[in-house]
Amino acid sequence: MNPCSVLLVEDNPDDESLTRRGLRKAGWDDAVVVARDGAAALDAIRDMEQLPDLVLLDLKLPKFDGTEVLRQIRGEERTRRLCVVVFTSSSEPRDIERCYGLGCNSYIIKPVAYENYISTVEHISSYWLALNAPPASRG
Amino acid sequence: MAVLPVLDSIPAMAIRLDRGLVCRYANLRYALFCGLAPEQLRGMALPALLPAGSDLAAVGSQLQQVLHGAELTFLTAGAEPLLEITAAPERNACGAIDGCTLLLHDVSARIRLAQLRDAEHAVSRALSAAGHEAAAIACVLSIFGERLHWDWGACWRHEAHSRLLERLACWQPPDAAPLQIAQQRILVLPPETDAMTRALRLRRPVWTGTLPPFAAGRGGLAGSEGLCEMLLVPVIAGDACFGVLEFFGRSRRVDDAALLTTARAIGEQLGLALRRCIAEKHRLAAAEQLSTLFDNVPGAVFRLHLAADGAYRFSYISEHLHKLCGVSAAAALNDPASLHELICPEHRRHLRRALQLSREQGSEWDCEFEIRPATARRAWVRLRARPQQHGEGSVVWDGVLTDVTDRKRAELDLVELNLDLEQRITERTKDYRQAINELGAFAYSVSHDLRAPLRAINGFTRIVLNEHGSEFSPVVRDYLQRVDAASSRMGELIDALLALSRMSRQDLALGHVDLSLMAQSVADELARTQPRSGVSLSVQPGLHCTADGRMMRILLENLLGNAWKFSRKRAAAVIEFGALPRDNELVYHVRDNGAGFDRQYAERLFEPFRRLHETSEFEGTGIGLATVQRIVHRHGGRIWAESAPERGATFFFTLATPRNAP
């Protein structure tokens, strides 16, 4: 099993906590690495021997924001096939269009209501980790 | 003596005088001329032989020369009849002159005729030189009066159908004593029998040789002044009669047709001259009037001639030119280039192009240019002129130059104002865009930064309730549930606020929208998500418009959703979407028979967060109608509502075809 299945890029500890709950519920919490800002996220990816199966990327981050992280991931040969799901509070069409334009795999707006939030994280993890993960990457 | 029978038979009058100028013999013709028998004449001295009043001294001196051997022909002078005398000396047997023989001819008629001819020619010459009426009349009176020895002459004006005559001029021989008749300046037209009236009526001259003194009328007055003959000559030109010439004389002349013929000719000549003078006067008056008219036109009227070789000159410019540009009309006529130099150099080409166009196409020459006079202020001038081809490639323009400075300044001000306005609009638009951007930034932070803490409040409250609920008392659990509900509601409010702000910022994506189909789909959605029985929702088919489809869907969702919501207390809810034409536009409506609202709130219905019903009664964010109004306004339409409490509500809206929607 990949030592890092999910890279959670999230500066807000509350959201981190809630997201972890969702992932735990879906059975993926044992291999979560958290990066608190954009630079940390890119460093973490660079330092990993094996790439994560999923990057859950918040947009509004310290240092440089999520779209820049996404741009750099897609810009490098090693990481350009990474599965990146933007998971953010922003429902702005501008953000949605920009992220899809930069090549995110999916753009999911964080629900406010707790039950919705948890079930959304569950759906994301089960879809991108269980259903869509390429067989080769599962060591 | 054989000579005497010869003298008796020749067709001339003959007398023989001795050296003392006493008659030795007179032939029969001469005796008849004198009204005596030849025998009676014999022995009479010369003064008795010649007509009374003849200039005897002149005749005597002529005859003295004859007695000295000369042969002479000469005229008697002084009185009529005038005689032409041809005299030759008579010699005796010794060859000495002892008398003379005179052949005499009565040439009165011939002389008179010659005089008349002379007078007529003199009048004719003088009239052709006379420039105006008064001069023409004066020269006719003096020439005719002097040459034919009248003692008084006058010209009376008479207008057709008038009973009055007005004296225009009179004449008397130089140094003559003043006459009483000169006092009269106005005459009442005399009766038919009077010579003056006859002359006017018959339109030919009338002569009277015997003026009865102390008789009635002007003739009688003249007679009492010793005047004995009178000639009245109508002054005629064609059908027109200007009046009558009046002449009185003291000497009694022979009534002959030649006088009347000449008088008639002179009357006609004067008539024609007067007509010519009057016509000339009218022409001058008309020209003067035209000139005055041109000078009063608020612009400089001109006539410009342009020859084929490009040379140009003005044949007329009205005086207004001076007011326009400080150059006198006379100066411009003399030196047309001086006008050209006043025109701003940058406008000269424009002026020439317009001229060229007018010349080639025969169209109006119409252009505006600025002039910089040396003395007057700078001014804008409009030129308008019509061309006329004048053969050989020359063109003549008649036109007018007007001062349009005020209008032009206003126009330029307007252009400046427009530029200023455009700049201000650009600035405002920039401000507006900036405001929109700020609103966007605000909305972004609302959507992102406000939702995150809310999510934490909601999330951890739920976790506490779900996983640790049993550790709290029911009261605490109730409070926690309230926190949970409040945070959920705040999330909805934030979402609605975001939607509203997005309606304002988003660009319109116009396209064809089938509103009927869309309304039906919204209705189906409502029936699926909020199922209820007893709702009759009808949609008028065939409603199409050009609009932003996404916004139209939000509009219909809100309006139909409201109708659905507020009619749920009705056992039989009726909801209707349709449109009716009204005043050249299509008015859409969404009608329900639900709770309705008080008319006085109709205006405030569309303010954000405005709720007319208790949240507990009808849930909602209070932003839906504000969003709907925003959408309608973005499409250039209007929205309003009619209702009464518990009587249902109808929302009306229009959609202008948006062109430059903000």
HADDOCK unambig.tbl for C-alpha pairs under 7 A between the chains (distance, minus, plus):
assign (segid A and resid 14 and name CA) (segid B and resid 456 and name CA) 5.79 0.50 0.50
assign (segid A and resid 15 and name CA) (segid B and resid 456 and name CA) 6.95 0.50 0.50
assign (segid A and resid 89 and name CA) (segid B and resid 447 and name CA) 6.22 0.50 0.50
assign (segid A and resid 89 and name CA) (segid B and resid 448 and name CA) 4.69 0.50 0.50
assign (segid A and resid 89 and name CA) (segid B and resid 451 and name CA) 6.58 0.50 0.50
assign (segid A and resid 89 and name CA) (segid B and resid 452 and name CA) 6.90 0.50 0.50
assign (segid A and resid 90 and name CA) (segid B and resid 444 and name CA) 6.69 0.50 0.50
assign (segid A and resid 90 and name CA) (segid B and resid 447 and name CA) 5.45 0.50 0.50
assign (segid A and resid 90 and name CA) (segid B and resid 448 and name CA) 5.10 0.50 0.50
assign (segid A and resid 91 and name CA) (segid B and resid 447 and name CA) 6.72 0.50 0.50
assign (segid A and resid 92 and name CA) (segid B and resid 444 and name CA) 6.90 0.50 0.50
assign (segid A and resid 112 and name CA) (segid B and resid 451 and name CA) 6.63 0.50 0.50
assign (segid A and resid 112 and name CA) (segid B and resid 454 and name CA) 6.75 0.50 0.50
assign (segid A and resid 112 and name CA) (segid B and resid 455 and name CA) 4.67 0.50 0.50
assign (segid A and resid 112 and name CA) (segid B and resid 491 and name CA) 6.22 0.50 0.50
assign (segid A and resid 113 and name CA) (segid B and resid 455 and name CA) 6.58 0.50 0.50
assign (segid A and resid 113 and name CA) (segid B and resid 458 and name CA) 6.27 0.50 0.50
assign (segid A and resid 113 and name CA) (segid B and resid 459 and name CA) 6.87 0.50 0.50
assign (segid A and resid 113 and name CA) (segid B and resid 488 and name CA) 6.10 0.50 0.50
assign (segid A and resid 114 and name CA) (segid B and resid 458 and name CA) 6.02 0.50 0.50
assign (segid A and resid 114 and name CA) (segid B and resid 459 and name CA) 4.52 0.50 0.50
assign (segid A and resid 114 and name CA) (segid B and resid 462 and name CA) 6.57 0.50 0.50
